[in-house]
C-alpha cells in the first residue's frame, strides 16, 4: 500500500473483487480501514481471496481487516439487490463502490488485427463475430457497471456522500485491434462516468474511472505468454507501445484507487478517467 488514508468507518464494495487487479485495490482499501465486500461469481474463490487479503494485512501491517466475499451476478438486479441488503446488514451502507467486474469472450474477438491489401481467408473474421458473445461482453462490462451503481449507491444519495470508481481501460481512450466489443463497452464506461459525475454533481457523490493499461493477470495470461513463458507477438507489441517498457503490477493500481476513494485526497475530483498504463495511452508509436 503506497500511502495511508483514513477510511475507518467506511464500507467499500468491489465488484470483480476476487480478480487479480480488483483484489489488489480491495486490499488497499481494507488496510486503510474500510470494511470491504468483494463481489464475484465463484464462492470458493471469494472465500480464498478474502482469507488471503485478511492474512496478508495481518502479516504485512499487523492489522486485523474486514474483507468478506459475496456471490452475485452483476447483471442480475435481483441478485444485486439481495447482496445489497446482506452487505448493508453485515458491513454497513456503501460509501465507496469500485466497479471492476468485466471481461471478454473469444467469440467477440477478431482473429486478425487488420485487413491486408491482398485478400486472405481470414478476411471475414469481423463479419463472423458471434452476436450473442458481443451482447455478453456488452452486458458484463456495461450493464455490469450500471446496475451495481443503481443498486449500491442508494444510501450515498441519503448520506450526500460517496465515491464511485469505474474500471475503464486504455481501450476506452485508444481503441485496440481485435477486441472490438470489449473496447466498445469500455468506451461506454468512460461516457457513463462523465455522465454520472454531472448527474450527481451537487449531491456529494463523486464518480471517476481508472483506465488500467496492460497487466499480466489470470484473464489475459494466454494472450500475453506462450506455453514456454516467452512473450507472444501481441505482448511484444504492447511492451513496445508502453514507454515504461513493461507490464504493470496489480499493486500499482492501489494508489489511484485510494486517491479517488478518499474525500481527503480527491474531494474536488469528479468525472476524470485516470490512466494507470505506463504511458501507453500517451504514446503515438513514433
Protein Blocks (a to p, Z undefined) as FASTA:
>chain_A
ZZdcdfehiacddehklpmklmmmmmmmmmnopacddddfblmlmmmmmmmmmmmmmmmn
opacddddddddfkbmklmmmmmmmmmmmnopcfbdcdfbgcddfklccfbfbdcfbdcf
klmmmmmpcfklmmmmmmmmmmmmmmmmmmmmmmmmmnopacddddddfklmmccehilm
lmmmmmmmmmmmmmmmmmmmmnopacddddddddddfklmmmmpcfkopacfklmmmmmm
mmnopacdfklmmmmmmmmmpmklmmmgghiacddehhmmmpgoZZ
